[in-house]
Amino acid sequence: MERFRSRLFLLRWLLFIVWGVLVLWLSLMSDPPAIDDDLLGWDKFEHGAAYSLLTILAGWAFCNFRLSAKLRWSMAASVAVGIGALLEVLQGSFTRTRTAEWGDLLADAIGAGIILLLAIVLEKKFGAANRG
């Protein structure tokens, strides 16, 4: 059982890190791939979706921390938004083809906030958000 837990712990962190690196790469590359779809090609929707998933993976990775579900998911959302803010600064400072946008950071925060609120509601209703 302990071996399973340690593998699950590593899997959680690996998924969080891999997704974070992918978001970093996509955020800083000069010509990121675009989806040819009116809804999914919308930049702010993509930001919200990417940072929603980053928040989910961070919250899942933080499961081994002895924290309340509310604090754990608040930390996950804060980390995701912090990464988004850092990437906006990097886009504005270190790339020639990308610009920092407050709207992108707002979309990141909305995506992370939706997951935070959902996790809190699920925890209150089912006690499910604190389980790994």
N, C-alpha and C positions, 0 to 999 in steps of 0.2 A: 504493500500500500504506500509506503514511504517513497519507493522508487517512482510510482505513478505520480505522486504529488510533486516530486522534484522535476519530473519530465513536463508535467502540466505547467509548473512555474516557469520553466525555461521556454516552453511553447508560447505562453502568454507574453513574456518579455520579447521573444523573437518576433512575434507578429507586430507588436507595438513598434519595435525598432525598425523593422523592415518597412512598415507603412510610413513611419516618420521619415525615413531616408527617401522613400519614393516621393513623398510630398515635397521634401527639400529639393530633390532633383527636378521635379516638374516645375517647381516655383522659380528655380534659378536658370533653367535652360532657356536659350534665346528664342527658340521656336517650339513651344510645347505642342503636343498633338491636340487637335480639336475634334470634337465629335460633331458630325454633320446632322444635327437635330435641333429644331427650334427650342425645345425645352432643355434637353441635356447639354446642348452647346452653350447655354447661358452661363456666363462666367460666375455670377454670384451663386447660382444653384450648385455649381461644381465646388465652389469654396465651402458652402454649407455642408454638402454631402461629405467632402473629404475630411472636414474637421469634426463632423458627427462621428464618422468612423474612427478617427484618431482618438476622440473622447471615449468611445466604447472600448477600444483596445487599451487605452491607458487605464480606465476603470477596471478592466479585467486583469491587467498586469498588476494593479495595486491590490488585488484581492488578498494577498498574503500579509498585507500590513494590518496590524491590529487597530483598525479605525472604525468608527461608525460608518454606515453606508453613506450618509449625507456628507460627511467629511471626505470620504474616499472619492466620491463622485465629484464633489466640489474641487478637490485637488486635480482630478482628471480633466475637468473642464478648464481649470486655470492653466494647467500645463499645455493643453491644446491651444488655447487662446494666446498664451505666451509664445509658443512656437510660431503661431500665425503672425504675431506682432514682430518677432525677430526676423521672420522671412520677408515681411514687407519692408523692414529697414534694409535688409540685405539687397532686396530687389532695387530699392531706390538708391543705394549707395555703391553697389558693386557690379551692377549689370548695365549694359548700354541699351539693351532692347526692352527691358522691363521697367515698370514704374511702380512705386509704392502707392497704394490707394486705400483711403479710409473705408471705402465701400467694401473692399475685399476683407479687411479686418472685421468690419461689422458682420459680414456674412459668415466669417469664421466663428465669431462669438455667438451668433444666432444658432448655428449648427451645434456648437458645443452646449449652448444653453438649453436647447430642445432635449438633448440627451440627459443633461443634468436634471431637468424637470421631470422627464419620464422616469428616470431612475428613482427619484424621490417619491413620486406617486406610486410606482410599483413597490417600493420598499414599504410604504405606509399601508398599501392595500394587501400585499401578499408576503411581505418580508423577503422578497425574492432578490432585491438588488444587492444584498449583502452576501449572497452565496456565490461561491466560485463555480 
